[in-house]
Amino acid sequence: FTAASIMIVIPTAVQMFCWIATIWTGKLRIATPVLFVIAFFVTFTVGGMTGIMLASVPLDWQIHDTMFVVAHLHYVLIGGSVFPLFGALHFWFPKWTGRMYSEGLGRLSFWLVFIGFNVVFFPMHILGLYGMPRRVYTYQAGLHWETLNKVASAGAGLIALAVLTMLINFAISRRSGAVAGPNPWNADTLEWWIASPPPSYDFLHIPVVSGPNAVWDAAPNQPYVTGMSFEKREVLVTKVLDAEPDHREELPRHSIWPFVLAVASTIGLIGSIFYAWFFTIGLILAGIAGICWFWPKREDIRHQLALEGRA
């Protein structure tokens, strides 16, 4: 148990150093998305350190199934997923809406959620060391757990206030925020080359990537790809090393049958927990959906016959 748990530290540490090295070589623009990323570094690292503590068998015997485990899990899960998600929402908001969010409200929501999160979950480490069990909704008085639980409840209020501030920020900015333009972050990837919000077709012409930084390396009179079919869905596949055009790849057309197949599989698997016949029903429905999905379409047959006749 101890060896397997401590082994997790190796890939996690490599990940962390890779992320730090990624931003180390650049010039950080300290905006709300970056603040959430920094918060992710801090909270995820704290969660990893308490994970190493739980890997120790003598200590784990003492704090297993206590609030210490709750604190550890939330530092890993919220620090590792919710903070990056909040940062991503602020980062992509200009591209989705064409408007910039309020940086002042963004920073306010960040500090509220960061402080609130630590006020909620850091005292739980201490409660776990005091012996407070998890998954117990009430307890006897006089165990000296009351004060820290009140502090954690106050922190939960800060988190709720932070989420409310974030939603208000997005709602107001969606209507009256500053116009973002296509690339408010001066980013170098292709999604920031088009308008904000992007049109339904994304690129009117397929752009040519001439370097590792697609937008920064673009020439003033950038060439674009021609010769793609309008009769079917095609994409241009390029070489991995130099991004030179390699071949055209035909994509499947829109179809409802993959969704039907997923629903049928869900019915079969979930239903079989309760009744064995659900597995058979789901299997039959999935088979029908698969046949309908892969059944040749008339348009494809006609197109193929036309190509053969032209050859």
Helices and strands as residue ranges (DSSP letters): H 2-7, H 9-24, H 32-54, H 57-63, H 67-77, I 78-82, H 83-97, H 103-129, H 146-176, G 190-192, E 206-207, E 224-225, E 234-238, E 245-250, H 257-271, H 277-294, H 298-310
